[in-house]
Amino acid sequence: MVGTVNTYRNVIALTGPLLPLVSFFARLPVAMSQFGSVLLVAQTSGSLATAGIVGGILSAGQVVFGPVLGRLADRHGQRRVVLAAAAVNAVATAALVAGALGGLATVPLAAIGAVTGASVPLIGPLARTRSVALAHRAKSDEGVIGAVHSLEGTLDEVSFVLGPALVGLAALVAHPAVALAGAAGLVVVFGTAYALHPTAAVTAGAPARPKAGAGGRARHPRVVHAVRGSLALQGAMFGACQAGIASLTAQLGVPGQAGIVYAAMGVVSAFVGLALGALPARFGLRLRWRVATAAALVLSVPLLFTDALWPLYAVVTVLGAAYAPHLITAFALTERVVEPARLAEAMAYAASSLVAGQAAALAVSGRLAEWYGPSGAFAVAVGAAALCLTLALVTRVPSARPHATPFIPAQRGTSPTVGEGSASYAGR
């Protein structure tokens, strides 16, 4: 326990106590915008079909353009890219609210949704990239870098539980427009604060360099593509669980419990993710990947036989314990094998894979739930878990970093060691 606390103390010494807090609030709009847009358009238009179109296109914009923003951040630095994206996203979100309240037609509303999704600042992937860069600058060991991934994964999990909850609360107390307006405000305030934080200096960007003698950019190792596939399948598990939980709670006559059940899974996942930072470095990423995916498969099978509320709570809560280790390991694998100059783009691709898998599975498993009941949706989650484990078993994972750790010069008044560098950002 003491060792875990000390490890996270080293992580906070790298970033300063304010950066994780700012990055957390800056992530919330990502979790709020898609759900909030669906609720808003459904209420203002009276059409679930229109709401689904707008929400789906918003998610598609994020999936397609997220890696583009990551590539721009690699080349031009996080500060400029996040500032520009936050400004565009705030305006687009406000336009979406105004358009929905004004009764705008489906096509122009969907176009605004596309811009909203495309301009979502990818704070989660970018924060991972920045924190890892700070760890490399301080010449931290793999234990601290692993704790960085655990902390970032936990912040992601909590934001994706809290974001939809805030949207639902705002819709219940006031109106879905309030939730999206709040998301726009969070983007402006905390997205800007994240961009202007002094640690942005370690992600100032570098021009793209072609691979020597190849006339083009170096290709990622195969493991990168396998990890993206694994994350897409993890997203499919999320989407299928959402559909299955919604179907079963509706069947039981308690549809209001769906969000609470899903939140319970996310909360447990977040706690386990934070505890993962205590795992010794000798448990390599390949082993972690295989164990996490095997656990997801074993723990998801009981979903097929669950037909009551309290067993659903129990099964879903236990299943959440397998999700965070897989997500954290997948992002850690990406960071381990990708060229440092392309890390933000690679992290964005990984996050987009997760979102794409979730959106696709939600659509498919929702239809299966209509045809075959909750078990039809849960079968998609089990199948995705089986494919995840297969990828983990057949993919070759390098035992060491294939790229040299980049030299990131310290800012004036800072030191490259963890202990000495803690004063640089503490309190900011």
GIJO-V184778 format. One record per residue. OMEGA is omega in whole degrees, -180 to 180 (none if undefined). D_LAST is the distance of its C-alpha to the last C-alpha in whole Angstrom. Layout:
# GIJO-V184778
OMEGA;D_LAST + OMEGA;D_LAST
This chain:
# GIJO-V184778
180;27 + 179;26 + 179;25 + 179;24 + 180;21 + 179;21 + 179;20 + 175;18 + 176;16 + 178;16 + 180;15 + 176;12 + 178;11 + -172;12 + -166;9 + -176;7 + -174;7 + -174;6 + 178;8 + 179;11 + 180;11 + -178;10 + 178;13 + -180;15 + 177;16 + 177;16 + -173;19 + -180;21 + 178;23 + -179;24 + -176;26 + -167;27 + -176;28 + 179;31 + -180;32 + 180;32 + 179;34 + 180;37 + -178;37 + -177;37 + 178;39 + -178;41 + -176;41 + -178;42 + -176;44 + -177;46 + 175;46 + 179;45 + 178;46 + 179;44 + 179;41 + 179;41 + -178;42 + 179;39 + 179;36 + 180;38 + 176;37 + 178;34 + 179;33 + 177;35 + 178;33 + -179;30 + -175;32 + -173;34 + 177;31 + 178;28 + 177;29 + 177;30 + 177;26 + 179;25 + 178;28 + 178;26 + 177;23 + -174;24 + -171;26 + 179;24 + -178;20 + -172;18 + -177;16 + -177;20 + -179;21 + 178;19 + -180;19 + -178;23 + -180;23 + 180;21 + 180;23 + -177;26 + 179;26 + 179;25 + -179;28 + 178;30 + 177;29 + 178;30 + 178;33 + 178;34 + -179;34 + -180;36 + 180;38 + 179;39 + -180;39 + 177;42 + 180;44 + -179;43 + -174;45 + -174;44 + 178;44 + 178;42 + 177;40 + 178;39 + 177;39 + 177;36 + 179;35 + 178;35 + 179;32 + 179;30 + -177;30 + -175;30 + 179;27 + 178;25 + -176;22 + -174;22 + 180;18 + 178;20 + -178;21 + 178;19 + 175;16 + -179;19 + -178;19 + -179;16 + 177;15 + 178;19 + 177;18 + 179;15 + 178;18 + 179;21 + 179;19 + -179;18 + 179;22 + 179;21 + -176;25 + 177;26 + 179;25 + 179;21 + 176;22 + 178;24 + 175;21 + 179;19 + 179;22 + 180;22 + -180;19 + 178;19 + 178;22 + 178;22 + 177;19 + -178;22 + -178;24 + -180;23 + -179;22 + 170;26 + -175;27 + -176;25 + 178;25 + 178;29 + 177;29 + 178;27 + 180;30 + 180;32 + 179;31 + 179;31 + -179;34 + -176;36 + -175;35 + -175;35 + 178;35 + 178;34 + 179;33 + -180;30 + -180;28 + 175;28 + 176;27 + 177;24 + 177;24 + 178;24 + 178;21 + 178;19 + -178;19 + -173;19 + -172;16 + 172;14 + 178;16 + 180;14 + 178;11 + -179;11 + -175;13 + 179;11 + -177;8 + -179;8 + 178;10 + -179;13 + -179;14 + 177;16 + -176;18 + 178;19 + 178;22 + 179;26 + 178;29 + -180;32 + 178;34 + 177;37 + -177;39 + 176;41 + -177;45 + 180;44 + 180;43 + -178;40 + 179;37 + 178;37 + 176;38 + 173;36 + -178;38 + -178;40 + 179;37 + -179;35 + 176;37 + 179;38 + 177;35 + 176;35 + 179;38 + 178;37 + 176;34 + 177;36 + 175;38 + 175;35 + 177;35 + 176;38 + 178;38 + -178;36 + 180;38 + 178;41 + 177;40 + -179;38 + -179;42 + 179;44 + 179;42 + -179;42 + -176;46 + 180;47 + 176;45 + 179;47 + 180;50 + 179;50 + 179;49 + -176;46 + 179;44 + 180;41 + -174;40 + -179;39 + -179;35 + 178;35 + -178;37 + 178;35 + 179;32 + 177;33 + -179;33 + -180;30 + 179;28 + 179;30 + -180;29 + 180;25 + 178;26 + 178;28 + 179;26 + 179;23 + -178;26 + 178;27 + 179;24 + -177;27 + -179;29 + -177;31 + -179;30 + 172;34 + -172;34 + -176;34 + 178;33 + 179;37 + -180;38 + -180;35 + -178;35 + -180;39 + -178;38 + -179;36 + 176;38 + 179;41 + 179;40 + 180;39 + -177;43 + -175;44 + 179;42 + -178;43 + 179;46 + 177;47 + -177;46 + -174;49 + -178;51 + -177;48 + 179;50 + -172;49 + -175;46 + 171;45 + 177;46 + 176;43 + -177;40 + -177;41 + -177;42 + 180;39 + 179;36 + 180;38 + 179;37 + -180;34 + -179;33 + -172;35 + -178;32 + 178;29 + 179;30 + -179;32 + -178;29 + 179;27 + -180;29 + 179;30 + 177;27 + 176;27 + 178;30 + -180;29 + -176;26 + -168;29 + -176;32 + 175;30 + -175;30 + -178;26 + -179;27 + -172;28 + -179;25 + 178;24 + -179;27 + 177;28 + 179;26 + 176;26 + -180;30 + 179;30 + 179;28 + 177;31 + 179;33 + -179;32 + -179;32 + 179;35 + -180;37 + -178;36 + -179;37 + -178;41 + 179;41 + 179;41 + -177;43 + -176;46 + 175;45 + 177;45 + 179;49 + 178;50 + 177;49 + -177;51 + -170;54 + -178;54 + -177;52 + -178;48 + 177;49 + 177;50 + -179;46 + 177;45 + 176;48 + 178;45 + -180;42 + 178;45 + 178;46 + 178;42 + 179;42 + 178;45 + 176;44 + 180;40 + 178;42 + 178;45 + -179;42 + -178;40 + -174;44 + -176;45 + 177;42 + -179;42 + 180;38 + -178;37 + 180;37 + 179;35 + 179;32 + -179;35 + 178;32 + 176;31 + -177;27 + 173;25 + 180;24 + -176;21 + 178;20 + 174;17 + 179;15 + 178;16 + 179;15 + -179;14 + -178;17 + 179;18 + -177;19 + -176;17 + -178;17 + -177;16 + -175;13 + -178;11 + -175;10 + -172;9 + -179;6 + 177;6 + -178;4 + none;0
